[in-house]
Amino acid sequence: MLRGMRALGSSLLVLVGCTTTVVLLNGQEQLTSVDAQMQTQSQSSSSASQPSSNPGNDGWHFELSPYIWFAGTHGTVGALDRDASVRASPSDLLSHVNFGIMGAAEARYNRFLLNGDMIWIRLSDSRALPFPSLSAISADVRVGQFVWTSKVGYRLIENKKFKADANVGARYWHLGQRLNFNPSILGLNFTASQSWADVVVGGRLQLPLAPKVSLAVLGDVGGWNATAKLDYQFGGLVSLKLSPKWTLAAGYRYLFVDYGTRTALYNMVTSGAVLGATYRFK
């Protein structure tokens, strides 16, 4: 009987030990499974919280920027060996504007850029003539200017504190003049025009000044006696971001060209304040 009790006690001890071992093993497996799940979730959340490098700069981006250039002008114009100095303030030009369109556009794919800038303006004036011998009592003058600049570029530096672009392209000029005498009994009406294009190289720098304020400095130069003797511009803009789509900008622009042929001369500076807005399609 005593032996039976001892055998039964030994069996119970073995059974309890085996059960305890199974429970401990199951507990360790559960803890290992929970740890693995927590590590997986932590890695997933960490990878989700880390943004990809420059996610907003991938793919295509388009911008359209209409603006108004309150420019004055001064320089020398001439034809047929006759030169004359010209000077007009912004108010002088605005008082004689009949038509004007100014704007810029830019398309960007990753770091590659394509931009264009257009100035199209028409001016007119009418004055009485104190020369009765010309058989005309007044003269109407109309002047038109069309300037188109188009460049391709590449973003050399792209980070939160600094952006730098390099570009190359061409600037096309078209100048038209018309002089009509009223009445034109002697047929004293004149029409003339000049057109040329200059290769230009330049760049642009962009610096953030505040979370929603940035500064852009740009410029280009060309001509080099290939067409114009010299053709260059520079400017600066301070931009205020109103929303992800809209930005307001104000600044200054200076444009110079020195073009001459055997029969015509156009040496002119156009400069003044710029006010515009930019809409981002993407």
C-alpha positions, 0 to 999 in steps of 0.5 A, a space after each residue: 500500500 505504501 509503495 502504491 502511494 509513493 508511485 502515485 505521488 511520483 506520477 503526480 509530480 511528473 504530471 505537474 512538472 510536464 504541465 508546468 513545462 507546457 504552460 511555460 513553453 506556450 507562454 514563451 511562444 505567445 510572448 514571442 508572437 506578441 513581440 514579433 507583431 509589435 516589431 512589425 507594427 512599429 516598422 510599418 508605422 516608422 516606414 509610413 511616417 518617413 516621407 519619400 525624398 522630395 515627394 512633391 517634386 516628382 512628375 509634372 508640375 505646371 505654373 501660370 503667372 500673369 503680371 503687370 510691369 509698371 515700366 519706364 524706358 529710356 535710350 536711343 532709337 534711330 533710322 537712316 542715320 538719324 538718332 533720337 533720345 527717348 525717355 518715358 516714365 511708367 505713367 507716360 507709357 500707361 497713358 498711351 497703352 492701347 493693348 497689353 498682355 504680359 505673363 509667364 509659364 513654367 513646366 517642370 518634370 522632376 529637375 528639368 524645366 521649360 519656361 516662357 515669358 511674353 510681353 506684348 504691348 501697343 502704344 499710340 499717340 496723336 499730335 497736331 502738326 505746325 507745318 502747313 506745307 505738309 498738307 496735314 494737320 495731325 500725325 498718328 504714331 503707333 508703336 508695337 513691341 513683342 518680346 518672347 523668351 523661352 528657355 530650358 533648364 535644369 535644377 542643380 540644387 534642390 533642398 528646403 533652404 536653397 534652390 538653384 536653376 541653370 537655363 539656356 534659350 532664346 529671346 525673340 524681339 519684334 518692333 513695329 512702327 507706323 506713322 500716319 499723317 492726316 490728311 495724307 494728300 502727299 502719301 506721307 505714311 510710313 511703316 517699318 519693323 524689325 525682328 531678331 532673336 538672341 541666344 541667352 543663358 542664365 539662372 535663378 535662385 530661390 531662398 525661403 525667408 519665412 514659412 510662406 515667404 520666399 525670394 527669387 533672383 533671376 537673370 540672363 544674358 545674350 546677344 554677343 554681336 551675333 544679332 544684338 550687341 548685348 541683350 540681358 535682364 535681371 530681376 528679383 521677386 518676393 512671393 507670398 504663398 496664399 494657398 497650395 495653388 495661389 501665390 502673390 509676387 512683387 518685385 523689380 525687373 530690368 531689361 536692356 537691349 542694344 540692337 543695330 543694323 545699317 538702317 536701324 538702331 534700338 538701344 533701350 532700357 526698360 525697367 520698373 516694378 512688377 506685380 503678379 500672381 502664380 497659379 499652380 495646376 499641380 
